[in-house]
Amino acid sequence: MFRKSKKLEQGDATRLALLRAGRELFGAKGYAETSLDEIVEAAEVTKGALYHHFANKEELFLNVFEAVKKELGGVVFPPRSLRPDEVWDDLVSRCGAFIDAHTDPSVLRIVLLDARAV
């Protein structure tokens, strides 16, 4: 069985911490108002660690944006088996889930406001 080395596991944990911190801060304050210093402090890593995983703040934001889009996809498009008579109700349900998901303030800021500018 293949097992990741301790170094690779630590690298994955660092990347995940940066993505979580970025999502929280970008979602709360926005891209322009969030500094790299705040992100590394929240992630409890060094700036060098950030630059090891991401070229710059824009690249980190784009990775956060992609993660949020995947989250939304899971909410709006969970796997389902449908009978033909359930298709319309499912469409209405998914539209409602899409709207509800986008009313989260952090999703609104990241996906609808900042992503276009970044």
Biopython code that builds the backbone (N, CA, C, O; Angstrom):
import numpy as np
from Bio.PDB.StructureBuilder import StructureBuilder

atoms = [
    (1, "MET", "N", (0.843, -1.178, 0.000)),
    (1, "MET", "CA", (0.000, 0.000, 0.000)),
    (1, "MET", "C", (0.891, 1.246, 0.000)),
    (1, "MET", "O", (1.901, 1.306, 0.702)),
    (2, "PHE", "N", (0.496, 2.228, -0.797)),
    (2, "PHE", "CA", (1.238, 3.487, -0.901)),
    (2, "PHE", "C", (0.883, 4.408, 0.257)),
    (2, "PHE", "O", (-0.292, 4.617, 0.559)),
    (3, "ARG", "N", (1.896, 4.950, 0.894)),
    (3, "ARG", "CA", (1.674, 5.907, 1.979)),
    (3, "ARG", "C", (2.523, 7.139, 1.723)),
    (3, "ARG", "O", (3.703, 7.034, 1.386)),
    (4, "LYS", "N", (1.916, 8.305, 1.884)),
    (4, "LYS", "CA", (2.645, 9.550, 1.681)),
    (4, "LYS", "C", (3.711, 9.707, 2.747)),
    (4, "LYS", "O", (3.548, 9.275, 3.888)),
    (5, "SER", "N", (4.799, 10.333, 2.351)),
    (5, "SER", "CA", (5.849, 10.614, 3.317)),
    (5, "SER", "C", (5.375, 11.706, 4.276)),
    (5, "SER", "O", (4.451, 12.460, 3.970)),
    (6, "LYS", "N", (6.007, 11.776, 5.413)),
    (6, "LYS", "CA", (5.670, 12.792, 6.413)),
    (6, "LYS", "C", (5.806, 14.199, 5.810)),
    (6, "LYS", "O", (4.996, 15.082, 6.091)),
    (7, "LYS", "N", (6.812, 14.393, 5.000)),
    (7, "LYS", "CA", (7.046, 15.702, 4.387)),
    (7, "LYS", "C", (5.900, 16.084, 3.443)),
    (7, "LYS", "O", (5.453, 17.230, 3.437)),
    (8, "LEU", "N", (5.429, 15.117, 2.645)),
    (8, "LEU", "CA", (4.307, 15.387, 1.744)),
    (8, "LEU", "C", (3.027, 15.665, 2.528)),
    (8, "LEU", "O", (2.247, 16.538, 2.146)),
    (9, "GLU", "N", (2.805, 14.934, 3.617)),
    (9, "GLU", "CA", (1.631, 15.159, 4.457)),
    (9, "GLU", "C", (1.675, 16.561, 5.074)),
    (9, "GLU", "O", (0.655, 17.246, 5.139)),
    (10, "GLN", "N", (2.845, 16.977, 5.518)),
    (10, "GLN", "CA", (2.983, 18.318, 6.092)),
    (10, "GLN", "C", (2.745, 19.386, 5.034)),
    (10, "GLN", "O", (2.125, 20.412, 5.310)),
    (11, "GLY", "N", (3.234, 19.145, 3.827)),
    (11, "GLY", "CA", (2.999, 20.079, 2.731)),
    (11, "GLY", "C", (1.521, 20.203, 2.406)),
    (11, "GLY", "O", (1.017, 21.302, 2.177)),
    (12, "ASP", "N", (0.827, 19.068, 2.387)),
    (12, "ASP", "CA", (-0.620, 19.085, 2.140)),
    (12, "ASP", "C", (-1.350, 19.841, 3.248)),
    (12, "ASP", "O", (-2.284, 20.598, 2.981)),
    (13, "ALA", "N", (-0.920, 19.632, 4.488)),
    (13, "ALA", "CA", (-1.553, 20.311, 5.626)),
    (13, "ALA", "C", (-1.317, 21.819, 5.550)),
    (13, "ALA", "O", (-2.212, 22.605, 5.863)),
    (14, "THR", "N", (-0.124, 22.221, 5.138)),
    (14, "THR", "CA", (0.185, 23.646, 5.000)),
    (14, "THR", "C", (-0.664, 24.274, 3.905)),
    (14, "THR", "O", (-1.226, 25.354, 4.088)),
    (15, "ARG", "N", (-0.753, 23.602, 2.778)),
    (15, "ARG", "CA", (-1.571, 24.112, 1.665)),
    (15, "ARG", "C", (-3.032, 24.244, 2.093)),
    (15, "ARG", "O", (-3.677, 25.251, 1.801)),
    (16, "LEU", "N", (-3.551, 23.234, 2.779)),
    (16, "LEU", "CA", (-4.928, 23.270, 3.254)),
    (16, "LEU", "C", (-5.141, 24.407, 4.245)),
    (16, "LEU", "O", (-6.171, 25.079, 4.196)),
    (17, "ALA", "N", (-4.192, 24.632, 5.138)),
    (17, "ALA", "CA", (-4.298, 25.728, 6.105)),
    (17, "ALA", "C", (-4.330, 27.078, 5.393)),
    (17, "ALA", "O", (-5.084, 27.969, 5.784)),
    (18, "LEU", "N", (-3.531, 27.229, 4.371)),
    (18, "LEU", "CA", (-3.523, 28.477, 3.599)),
    (18, "LEU", "C", (-4.848, 28.671, 2.860)),
    (18, "LEU", "O", (-5.382, 29.779, 2.821)),
    (19, "LEU", "N", (-5.373, 27.606, 2.280)),
    (19, "LEU", "CA", (-6.652, 27.709, 1.578)),
    (19, "LEU", "C", (-7.784, 28.046, 2.547)),
    (19, "LEU", "O", (-8.651, 28.859, 2.227)),
    (20, "ARG", "N", (-7.780, 27.435, 3.717)),
    (20, "ARG", "CA", (-8.818, 27.724, 4.707)),
    (20, "ARG", "C", (-8.720, 29.164, 5.191)),
    (20, "ARG", "O", (-9.730, 29.860, 5.290)),
    (21, "ALA", "N", (-7.511, 29.608, 5.491)),
    (21, "ALA", "CA", (-7.325, 30.986, 5.942)),
    (21, "ALA", "C", (-7.722, 31.960, 4.837)),
    (21, "ALA", "O", (-8.390, 32.962, 5.095)),
    (22, "GLY", "N", (-7.312, 31.666, 3.620)),
    (22, "GLY", "CA", (-7.677, 32.516, 2.489)),
    (22, "GLY", "C", (-9.175, 32.587, 2.302)),
    (22, "GLY", "O", (-9.725, 33.664, 2.077)),
    (23, "ARG", "N", (-9.840, 31.449, 2.393)),
    (23, "ARG", "CA", (-11.297, 31.442, 2.219)),
    (23, "ARG", "C", (-11.971, 32.271, 3.298)),
    (23, "ARG", "O", (-12.874, 33.058, 3.015)),
    (24, "GLU", "N", (-11.534, 32.095, 4.524)),
    (24, "GLU", "CA", (-12.135, 32.848, 5.628)),
    (24, "GLU", "C", (-11.912, 34.351, 5.462)),
    (24, "GLU", "O", (-12.849, 35.138, 5.590)),
    (25, "LEU", "N", (-10.686, 34.741, 5.181)),
    (25, "LEU", "CA", (-10.371, 36.172, 5.084)),
    (25, "LEU", "C", (-10.916, 36.806, 3.806)),
    (25, "LEU", "O", (-11.471, 37.904, 3.851)),
    (26, "PHE", "N", (-10.764, 36.134, 2.677)),
    (26, "PHE", "CA", (-11.332, 36.677, 1.438)),
    (26, "PHE", "C", (-12.849, 36.777, 1.558)),
    (26, "PHE", "O", (-13.453, 37.735, 1.076)),
    (27, "GLY", "N", (-13.455, 35.794, 2.195)),
    (27, "GLY", "CA", (-14.903, 35.799, 2.366)),
    (27, "GLY", "C", (-15.379, 36.895, 3.300)),
    (27, "GLY", "O", (-16.454, 37.458, 3.096)),
    (28, "ALA", "N", (-14.594, 37.207, 4.321)),
    (28, "ALA", "CA", (-14.993, 38.206, 5.313)),
    (28, "ALA", "C", (-14.617, 39.629, 4.901)),
    (28, "ALA", "O", (-15.403, 40.559, 5.082)),
    (29, "LYS", "N", (-13.426, 39.796, 4.352)),
    (29, "LYS", "CA", (-12.905, 41.141, 4.083)),
    (29, "LYS", "C", (-12.822, 41.493, 2.609)),
    (29, "LYS", "O", (-12.808, 42.668, 2.241)),
    (30, "GLY", "N", (-12.767, 40.475, 1.772)),
    (30, "GLY", "CA", (-12.576, 40.715, 0.350)),
    (30, "GLY", "C", (-11.115, 40.596, -0.039)),
    (30, "GLY", "O", (-10.216, 40.661, 0.799)),
    (31, "TYR", "N", (-10.907, 40.423, -1.322)),
    (31, "TYR", "CA", (-9.557, 40.234, -1.861)),
    (31, "TYR", "C", (-8.668, 41.449, -1.606)),
    (31, "TYR", "O", (-7.560, 41.312, -1.089)),
    (32, "ALA", "N", (-9.147, 42.622, -1.963)),
    (32, "ALA", "CA", (-8.319, 43.828, -1.872)),
    (32, "ALA", "C", (-7.942, 44.175, -0.439)),
    (32, "ALA", "O", (-6.858, 44.704, -0.192)),
    (33, "GLU", "N", (-8.823, 43.884, 0.498)),
    (33, "GLU", "CA", (-8.592, 44.262, 1.899)),
    (33, "GLU", "C", (-7.845, 43.192, 2.696)),
    (33, "GLU", "O", (-7.566, 43.392, 3.878)),
    (34, "THR", "N", (-7.522, 42.078, 2.079)),
    (34, "THR", "CA", (-6.821, 40.994, 2.763)),
    (34, "THR", "C", (-5.355, 41.002, 2.370)),
    (34, "THR", "O", (-5.016, 40.995, 1.187)),
    (35, "SER", "N", (-4.493, 41.017, 3.370)),
    (35, "SER", "CA", (-3.051, 41.011, 3.096)),
    (35, "SER", "C", (-2.488, 39.602, 3.247)),
    (35, "SER", "O", (-3.057, 38.751, 3.931)),
    (36, "LEU", "N", (-1.365, 39.386, 2.595)),
    (36, "LEU", "CA", (-0.681, 38.098, 2.743)),
    (36, "LEU", "C", (-0.243, 37.882, 4.186)),
    (36, "LEU", "O", (-0.261, 36.754, 4.678)),
    (37, "ASP", "N", (0.147, 38.952, 4.863)),
    (37, "ASP", "CA", (0.540, 38.829, 6.273)),
    (37, "ASP", "C", (-0.612, 38.283, 7.111)),
    (37, "ASP", "O", (-0.395, 37.437, 7.978)),
    (38, "GLU", "N", (-1.827, 38.752, 6.865)),
    (38, "GLU", "CA", (-2.990, 38.252, 7.596)),
    (38, "GLU", "C", (-3.238, 36.773, 7.294)),
    (38, "GLU", "O", (-3.590, 35.998, 8.183)),
    (39, "ILE", "N", (-3.053, 36.401, 6.048)),
    (39, "ILE", "CA", (-3.299, 35.017, 5.650)),
    (39, "ILE", "C", (-2.309, 34.072, 6.318)),
    (39, "ILE", "O", (-2.707, 33.048, 6.873)),
    (40, "VAL", "N", (-1.016, 34.411, 6.269)),
    (40, "VAL", "CA", (-0.030, 33.515, 6.877)),
    (40, "VAL", "C", (-0.183, 33.472, 8.396)),
    (40, "VAL", "O", (0.057, 32.438, 9.018)),
    (41, "GLU", "N", (-0.582, 34.592, 8.986)),
    (41, "GLU", "CA", (-0.820, 34.592, 10.432)),
    (41, "GLU", "C", (-1.996, 33.688, 10.784)),
    (41, "GLU", "O", (-1.917, 32.905, 11.730)),
    (42, "ALA", "N", (-3.084, 33.791, 10.028)),
    (42, "ALA", "CA", (-4.262, 32.961, 10.293)),
    (42, "ALA", "C", (-3.964, 31.483, 10.050)),
    (42, "ALA", "O", (-4.484, 30.620, 10.757)),
    (43, "ALA", "N", (-3.131, 31.188, 9.054)),
    (43, "ALA", "CA", (-2.786, 29.811, 8.721)),
    (43, "ALA", "C", (-1.687, 29.264, 9.634)),
    (43, "ALA", "O", (-1.422, 28.062, 9.659)),
    (44, "GLU", "N", (-1.061, 30.163, 10.377)),
    (44, "GLU", "CA", (0.051, 29.806, 11.272)),
    (44, "GLU", "C", (1.205, 29.169, 10.503)),
    (44, "GLU", "O", (1.749, 28.135, 10.892)),
    (45, "VAL", "N", (1.558, 29.828, 9.393)),
    (45, "VAL", "CA", (2.701, 29.399, 8.583)),
    (45, "VAL", "C", (3.524, 30.636, 8.237)),
    (45, "VAL", "O", (3.139, 31.764, 8.545)),
    (46, "THR", "N", (4.651, 30.405, 7.598)),
    (46, "THR", "CA", (5.509, 31.517, 7.187)),
    (46, "THR", "C", (5.120, 31.991, 5.789)),
    (46, "THR", "O", (4.433, 31.294, 5.043)),
    (47, "LYS", "N", (5.574, 33.180, 5.463)),
    (47, "LYS", "CA", (5.332, 33.691, 4.115)),
    (47, "LYS", "C", (6.056, 32.825, 3.084)),
    (47, "LYS", "O", (5.570, 32.648, 1.967)),
    (48, "GLY", "N", (7.207, 32.293, 3.458)),
    (48, "GLY", "CA", (7.928, 31.386, 2.566)),
    (48, "GLY", "C", (7.108, 30.156, 2.231)),
    (48, "GLY", "O", (7.140, 29.670, 1.100)),
    (49, "ALA", "N", (6.366, 29.646, 3.223)),
    (49, "ALA", "CA", (5.501, 28.488, 2.985)),
    (49, "ALA", "C", (4.396, 28.854, 1.995)),
    (49, "ALA", "O", (4.050, 28.062, 1.118)),
    (50, "LEU", "N", (3.851, 30.053, 2.142)),
    (50, "LEU", "CA", (2.819, 30.497, 1.206)),
    (50, "LEU", "C", (3.378, 30.530, -0.215)),
    (50, "LEU", "O", (2.752, 30.033, -1.152)),
    (51, "TYR", "N", (4.573, 31.124, -0.363)),
    (51, "TYR", "CA", (5.164, 31.231, -1.697)),
    (51, "TYR", "C", (5.638, 29.881, -2.240)),
    (51, "TYR", "O", (5.833, 29.737, -3.447)),
    (52, "HIS", "N", (5.824, 28.905, -1.371)),
    (52, "HIS", "CA", (6.155, 27.566, -1.841)),
    (52, "HIS", "C", (4.947, 26.937, -2.546)),
    (52, "HIS", "O", (5.103, 26.201, -3.520)),
    (53, "HIS", "N", (3.752, 27.233, -2.049)),
    (53, "HIS", "CA", (2.542, 26.631, -2.592)),
    (53, "HIS", "C", (1.831, 27.498, -3.626)),
    (53, "HIS", "O", (1.156, 26.973, -4.512)),
    (54, "PHE", "N", (1.972, 28.810, -3.526)),
    (54, "PHE", "CA", (1.271, 29.738, -4.423)),
    (54, "PHE", "C", (2.235, 30.842, -4.853)),
    (54, "PHE", "O", (3.037, 31.324, -4.053)),
    (55, "ALA", "N", (2.150, 31.231, -6.110)),
    (55, "ALA", "CA", (3.047, 32.257, -6.634)),
    (55, "ALA", "C", (2.783, 33.626, -6.015)),
    (55, "ALA", "O", (3.707, 34.419, -5.834)),
    (56, "ASN", "N", (1.510, 33.901, -5.690)),
    (56, "ASN", "CA", (1.137, 35.211, -5.173)),
    (56, "ASN", "C", (-0.285, 35.156, -4.607)),
    (56, "ASN", "O", (-0.918, 34.100, -4.600)),
    (57, "LYS", "N", (-0.768, 36.283, -4.141)),
    (57, "LYS", "CA", (-2.113, 36.346, -3.558)),
    (57, "LYS", "C", (-3.173, 36.002, -4.595)),
    (57, "LYS", "O", (-4.162, 35.343, -4.276)),
    (58, "GLU", "N", (-2.981, 36.432, -5.803)),
    (58, "GLU", "CA", (-3.953, 36.143, -6.864)),
    (58, "GLU", "C", (-4.091, 34.640, -7.072)),
    (58, "GLU", "O", (-5.209, 34.139, -7.195)),
    (59, "GLU", "N", (-2.987, 33.919, -7.114)),
    (59, "GLU", "CA", (-3.053, 32.470, -7.310)),
    (59, "GLU", "C", (-3.747, 31.790, -6.131)),
    (59, "GLU", "O", (-4.531, 30.860, -6.323)),
    (60, "LEU", "N", (-3.464, 32.249, -4.919)),
    (60, "LEU", "CA", (-4.160, 31.704, -3.751)),
    (60, "LEU", "C", (-5.659, 31.967, -3.876)),
    (60, "LEU", "O", (-6.466, 31.065, -3.650)),
    (61, "PHE", "N", (-6.035, 33.189, -4.232)),
    (61, "PHE", "CA", (-7.453, 33.516, -4.387)),
    (61, "PHE", "C", (-8.108, 32.624, -5.432)),
    (61, "PHE", "O", (-9.207, 32.117, -5.209)),
    (62, "LEU", "N", (-7.452, 32.425, -6.563)),
    (62, "LEU", "CA", (-8.037, 31.609, -7.625)),
    (62, "LEU", "C", (-8.239, 30.166, -7.156)),
    (62, "LEU", "O", (-9.213, 29.521, -7.545)),
    (63, "ASN", "N", (-7.335, 29.661, -6.333)),
    (63, "ASN", "CA", (-7.507, 28.319, -5.773)),
    (63, "ASN", "C", (-8.662, 28.286, -4.779)),
    (63, "ASN", "O", (-9.416, 27.314, -4.733)),
    (64, "VAL", "N", (-8.803, 29.342, -3.984)),
    (64, "VAL", "CA", (-9.940, 29.440, -3.064)),
    (64, "VAL", "C", (-11.234, 29.503, -3.871)),
    (64, "VAL", "O", (-12.203, 28.821, -3.541)),
    (65, "PHE", "N", (-11.256, 30.305, -4.912)),
    (65, "PHE", "CA", (-12.425, 30.438, -5.777)),
    (65, "PHE", "C", (-12.818, 29.083, -6.371)),
    (65, "PHE", "O", (-13.998, 28.730, -6.384)),
    (66, "GLU", "N", (-11.847, 28.335, -6.854)),
    (66, "GLU", "CA", (-12.133, 27.006, -7.414)),
    (66, "GLU", "C", (-12.719, 26.079, -6.355)),
    (66, "GLU", "O", (-13.638, 25.311, -6.642)),
    (67, "ALA", "N", (-12.192, 26.146, -5.133)),
    (67, "ALA", "CA", (-12.704, 25.308, -4.047)),
    (67, "ALA", "C", (-14.148, 25.682, -3.711)),
    (67, "ALA", "O", (-14.977, 24.804, -3.468)),
    (68, "VAL", "N", (-14.449, 26.979, -3.696)),
    (68, "VAL", "CA", (-15.814, 27.425, -3.408)),
    (68, "VAL", "C", (-16.758, 26.961, -4.517)),
    (68, "VAL", "O", (-17.878, 26.534, -4.236)),
    (69, "LYS", "N", (-16.316, 27.042, -5.769)),
    (69, "LYS", "CA", (-17.154, 26.567, -6.874)),
    (69, "LYS", "C", (-17.442, 25.068, -6.738)),
    (69, "LYS", "O", (-18.555, 24.625, -7.024)),
    (70, "LYS", "N", (-16.459, 24.293, -6.310)),
    (70, "LYS", "CA", (-16.681, 22.854, -6.102)),
    (70, "LYS", "C", (-17.674, 22.622, -4.967)),
    (70, "LYS", "O", (-18.532, 21.744, -5.058)),
    (71, "GLU", "N", (-17.556, 23.412, -3.895)),
    (71, "GLU", "CA", (-18.521, 23.313, -2.789)),
    (71, "GLU", "C", (-19.935, 23.573, -3.308)),
    (71, "GLU", "O", (-20.869, 22.832, -3.004)),
    (72, "LEU", "N", (-20.070, 24.632, -4.090)),
    (72, "LEU", "CA", (-21.381, 24.986, -4.640)),
    (72, "LEU", "C", (-21.914, 23.882, -5.543)),
    (72, "LEU", "O", (-23.108, 23.581, -5.524)),
    (73, "GLY", "N", (-21.038, 23.285, -6.324)),
    (73, "GLY", "CA", (-21.453, 22.190, -7.187)),
    (73, "GLY", "C", (-21.998, 21.018, -6.388)),
    (73, "GLY", "O", (-22.968, 20.378, -6.794)),
    (74, "GLY", "N", (-21.372, 20.741, -5.255)),
    (74, "GLY", "CA", (-21.846, 19.660, -4.399)),
    (74, "GLY", "C", (-23.195, 19.951, -3.785)),
    (74, "GLY", "O", (-23.998, 19.044, -3.565)),
    (75, "VAL", "N", (-23.445, 21.226, -3.506)),
    (75, "VAL", "CA", (-24.732, 21.629, -2.922)),
    (75, "VAL", "C", (-25.827, 21.620, -3.987)),
    (75, "VAL", "O", (-26.930, 21.126, -3.751)),
    (76, "VAL", "N", (-25.518, 22.160, -5.139)),
    (76, "VAL", "CA", (-26.527, 22.325, -6.189)),
    (76, "VAL", "C", (-26.718, 21.050, -7.010)),
    (76, "VAL", "O", (-27.820, 20.784, -7.490)),
    (77, "PHE", "N", (-25.671, 20.274, -7.174)),
    (77, "PHE", "CA", (-25.744, 19.088, -8.029)),
    (77, "PHE", "C", (-25.344, 17.808, -7.303)),
    (77, "PHE", "O", (-24.447, 17.097, -7.758)),
    (78, "PRO", "N", (-26.000, 17.503, -6.177)),
    (78, "PRO", "CA", (-25.680, 16.221, -5.537)),
    (78, "PRO", "C", (-26.150, 15.081, -6.438)),
    (78, "PRO", "O", (-27.133, 15.229, -7.165)),
    (79, "PRO", "N", (-25.459, 13.954, -6.394)),
    (79, "PRO", "CA", (-25.886, 12.839, -7.257)),
    (79, "PRO", "C", (-27.279, 12.355, -6.868)),
    (79, "PRO", "O", (-27.576, 12.151, -5.691)),
    (80, "ARG", "N", (-28.114, 12.177, -7.866)),
    (80, "ARG", "CA", (-29.487, 11.727, -7.639)),
    (80, "ARG", "C", (-29.922, 10.809, -8.770)),
    (80, "ARG", "O", (-29.487, 10.947, -9.913)),
    (81, "SER", "N", (-30.773, 9.890, -8.428)),
    (81, "SER", "CA", (-31.445, 9.067, -9.437)),
    (81, "SER", "C", (-32.880, 9.553, -9.504)),
    (81, "SER", "O", (-33.581, 9.610, -8.494)),
    (82, "LEU", "N", (-33.299, 9.895, -10.687)),
    (82, "LEU", "CA", (-34.637, 10.473, -10.837)),
    (82, "LEU", "C", (-35.500, 9.654, -11.788)),
    (82, "LEU", "O", (-35.035, 9.088, -12.777)),
    (83, "ARG", "N", (-36.753, 9.625, -11.441)),
    (83, "ARG", "CA", (-37.742, 9.096, -12.378)),
    (83, "ARG", "C", (-38.139, 10.258, -13.291)),
    (83, "ARG", "O", (-37.986, 11.417, -12.904)),
    (84, "PRO", "N", (-38.634, 9.979, -14.469)),
    (84, "PRO", "CA", (-39.019, 11.062, -15.391)),
    (84, "PRO", "C", (-39.995, 12.070, -14.789)),
    (84, "PRO", "O", (-39.924, 13.255, -15.113)),
    (85, "ASP", "N", (-40.901, 11.628, -13.922)),
    (85, "ASP", "CA", (-41.878, 12.561, -13.350)),
    (85, "ASP", "C", (-41.290, 13.427, -12.234)),
    (85, "ASP", "O", (-41.983, 14.300, -11.711)),
    (86, "GLU", "N", (-40.035, 13.207, -11.862)),
    (86, "GLU", "CA", (-39.383, 13.988, -10.799)),
    (86, "GLU", "C", (-38.455, 15.083, -11.330)),
    (86, "GLU", "O", (-37.925, 15.879, -10.555)),
    (87, "VAL", "N", (-38.264, 15.120, -12.628)),
    (87, "VAL", "CA", (-37.280, 16.026, -13.220)),
    (87, "VAL", "C", (-37.600, 17.493, -12.929)),
    (87, "VAL", "O", (-36.712, 18.245, -12.526)),
    (88, "TRP", "N", (-38.845, 17.910, -13.126)),
    (88, "TRP", "CA", (-39.203, 19.311, -12.902)),
    (88, "TRP", "C", (-38.993, 19.721, -11.447)),
    (88, "TRP", "O", (-38.395, 20.762, -11.177)),
    (89, "ASP", "N", (-39.479, 18.915, -10.511)),
    (89, "ASP", "CA", (-39.310, 19.219, -9.092)),
    (89, "ASP", "C", (-37.829, 19.273, -8.721)),
    (89, "ASP", "O", (-37.422, 20.098, -7.902)),
    (90, "ASP", "N", (-37.030, 18.401, -9.319)),
    (90, "ASP", "CA", (-35.594, 18.410, -9.048)),
    (90, "ASP", "C", (-34.957, 19.703, -9.568)),
    (90, "ASP", "O", (-34.112, 20.292, -8.895)),
    (91, "LEU", "N", (-35.356, 20.135, -10.747)),
    (91, "LEU", "CA", (-34.828, 21.385, -11.305)),
    (91, "LEU", "C", (-35.162, 22.561, -10.395)),
    (91, "LEU", "O", (-34.298, 23.390, -10.111)),
    (92, "VAL", "N", (-36.396, 22.639, -9.941)),
    (92, "VAL", "CA", (-36.815, 23.720, -9.043)),
    (92, "VAL", "C", (-36.016, 23.658, -7.744)),
    (92, "VAL", "O", (-35.583, 24.690, -7.232)),
    (93, "SER", "N", (-35.822, 22.472, -7.220)),
    (93, "SER", "CA", (-35.054, 22.291, -5.984)),
    (93, "SER", "C", (-33.609, 22.746, -6.162)),
    (93, "SER", "O", (-33.055, 23.414, -5.289)),
    (94, "ARG", "N", (-33.008, 22.391, -7.274)),
    (94, "ARG", "CA", (-31.617, 22.780, -7.533)),
    (94, "ARG", "C", (-31.489, 24.291, -7.728)),
    (94, "ARG", "O", (-30.503, 24.884, -7.291)),
    (95, "CYS", "N", (-32.453, 24.909, -8.363)),
    (95, "CYS", "CA", (-32.436, 26.375, -8.517)),
    (95, "CYS", "C", (-32.502, 27.051, -7.152)),
    (95, "CYS", "O", (-31.783, 28.016, -6.892)),
    (96, "GLY", "N", (-33.363, 26.542, -6.288)),
    (96, "GLY", "CA", (-33.455, 27.077, -4.933)),
    (96, "GLY", "C", (-32.161, 26.892, -4.166)),
    (96, "GLY", "O", (-31.732, 27.795, -3.448)),
    (97, "ALA", "N", (-31.527, 25.724, -4.310)),
    (97, "ALA", "CA", (-30.253, 25.460, -3.636)),
    (97, "ALA", "C", (-29.169, 26.402, -4.152)),
    (97, "ALA", "O", (-28.330, 26.869, -3.381)),
    (98, "PHE", "N", (-29.185, 26.681, -5.456)),
    (98, "PHE", "CA", (-28.217, 27.607, -6.055)),
    (98, "PHE", "C", (-28.370, 29.001, -5.449)),
    (98, "PHE", "O", (-27.383, 29.627, -5.061)),
    (99, "ILE", "N", (-29.588, 29.474, -5.371)),
    (99, "ILE", "CA", (-29.840, 30.806, -4.804)),
    (99, "ILE", "C", (-29.464, 30.838, -3.331)),
    (99, "ILE", "O", (-28.795, 31.769, -2.883)),
    (100, "ASP", "N", (-29.883, 29.835, -2.575)),
    (100, "ASP", "CA", (-29.543, 29.778, -1.149)),
    (100, "ASP", "C", (-28.039, 29.769, -0.931)),
    (100, "ASP", "O", (-27.537, 30.476, -0.056)),
    (101, "ALA", "N", (-27.315, 28.981, -1.711)),
    (101, "ALA", "CA", (-25.861, 28.884, -1.552)),
    (101, "ALA", "C", (-25.181, 30.223, -1.812)),
    (101, "ALA", "O", (-24.183, 30.549, -1.169)),
    (102, "HIS", "N", (-25.711, 30.994, -2.745)),
    (102, "HIS", "CA", (-25.107, 32.278, -3.085)),
    (102, "HIS", "C", (-25.506, 33.410, -2.137)),
    (102, "HIS", "O", (-25.015, 34.531, -2.274)),
    (103, "THR", "N", (-26.380, 33.132, -1.190)),
    (103, "THR", "CA", (-26.711, 34.164, -0.210)),
    (103, "THR", "C", (-25.762, 34.139, 0.978)),
    (103, "THR", "O", (-25.797, 35.046, 1.810)),
    (104, "ASP", "N", (-24.916, 33.120, 1.074)),
    (104, "ASP", "CA", (-23.870, 33.104, 2.103)),
    (104, "ASP", "C", (-22.951, 34.290, 1.822)),
    (104, "ASP", "O", (-22.441, 34.413, 0.709)),
    (105, "PRO", "N", (-22.724, 35.170, 2.809)),
    (105, "PRO", "CA", (-21.924, 36.373, 2.556)),
    (105, "PRO", "C", (-20.521, 36.093, 2.015)),
    (105, "PRO", "O", (-20.030, 36.842, 1.170)),
    (106, "SER", "N", (-19.873, 35.031, 2.486)),
    (106, "SER", "CA", (-18.522, 34.750, 1.995)),
    (106, "SER", "C", (-18.555, 34.257, 0.552)),
    (106, "SER", "O", (-17.673, 34.601, -0.235)),
    (107, "VAL", "N", (-19.545, 33.469, 0.198)),
    (107, "VAL", "CA", (-19.689, 33.005, -1.182)),
    (107, "VAL", "C", (-20.019, 34.193, -2.081)),
    (107, "VAL", "O", (-19.458, 34.326, -3.169)),
    (108, "LEU", "N", (-20.906, 35.037, -1.638)),
    (108, "LEU", "CA", (-21.278, 36.236, -2.392)),
    (108, "LEU", "C", (-20.044, 37.079, -2.703)),
    (108, "LEU", "O", (-19.839, 37.502, -3.840)),
    (109, "ARG", "N", (-19.230, 37.315, -1.684)),
    (109, "ARG", "CA", (-18.046, 38.159, -1.872)),
    (109, "ARG", "C", (-17.031, 37.492, -2.799)),
    (109, "ARG", "O", (-16.528, 38.125, -3.727)),
    (110, "ILE", "N", (-16.728, 36.214, -2.551)),
    (110, "ILE", "CA", (-15.693, 35.533, -3.331)),
    (110, "ILE", "C", (-16.136, 35.296, -4.772)),
    (110, "ILE", "O", (-15.408, 35.634, -5.706)),
    (111, "VAL", "N", (-17.316, 34.722, -4.960)),
    (111, "VAL", "CA", (-17.755, 34.285, -6.277)),
    (111, "VAL", "C", (-18.351, 35.407, -7.110)),
    (111, "VAL", "O", (-18.034, 35.542, -8.292)),
    (112, "LEU", "N", (-19.201, 36.202, -6.508)),
    (112, "LEU", "CA", (-19.938, 37.193, -7.302)),
    (112, "LEU", "C", (-19.278, 38.570, -7.346)),
    (112, "LEU", "O", (-19.473, 39.312, -8.309)),
    (113, "LEU", "N", (-18.508, 38.922, -6.332)),
    (113, "LEU", "CA", (-17.902, 40.252, -6.321)),
    (113, "LEU", "C", (-16.419, 40.233, -6.716)),
    (113, "LEU", "O", (-16.027, 40.878, -7.688)),
    (114, "ASP", "N", (-15.605, 39.502, -5.971)),
    (114, "ASP", "CA", (-14.161, 39.584, -6.169)),
    (114, "ASP", "C", (-13.629, 38.780, -7.346)),
    (114, "ASP", "O", (-12.651, 39.190, -7.971)),
    (115, "ALA", "N", (-14.244, 37.649, -7.663)),
    (115, "ALA", "CA", (-13.696, 36.795, -8.723)),
    (115, "ALA", "C", (-13.567, 37.527, -10.044)),
    (115, "ALA", "O", (-12.580, 37.344, -10.758)),
    (116, "ARG", "N", (-14.527, 38.337, -10.376)),
    (116, "ARG", "CA", (-14.453, 39.096, -11.637)),
    (116, "ARG", "C", (-13.284, 40.067, -11.655)),
    (116, "ARG", "O", (-12.598, 40.213, -12.666)),
    (117, "ALA", "N", (-13.065, 40.727, -10.529)),
    (117, "ALA", "CA", (-11.971, 41.709, -10.458)),
    (117, "ALA", "C", (-10.597, 41.042, -10.463)),
    (117, "ALA", "O", (-9.645, 41.556, -11.051)),
    (118, "VAL", "N", (-10.513, 39.903, -9.805)),
    (118, "VAL", "CA", (-9.222, 39.218, -9.703)),
    (118, "VAL", "C", (-8.932, 38.514, -11.012)),
    (118, "VAL", "O", (-7.891, 37.871, -11.150)),
]
sb = StructureBuilder()
sb.init_structure("model")
sb.init_model(0)
sb.init_chain("A")
sb.init_seg("    ")
for serial, (resi, resn, name, xyz) in enumerate(atoms, 1):
    if name == "N":
        sb.init_residue(resn, " ", resi, " ")
    sb.init_atom(name, np.array(xyz, "f"), 0.0, 1.0, " ", f" {name:<3s}", serial, name[0])
structure = sb.get_structure()
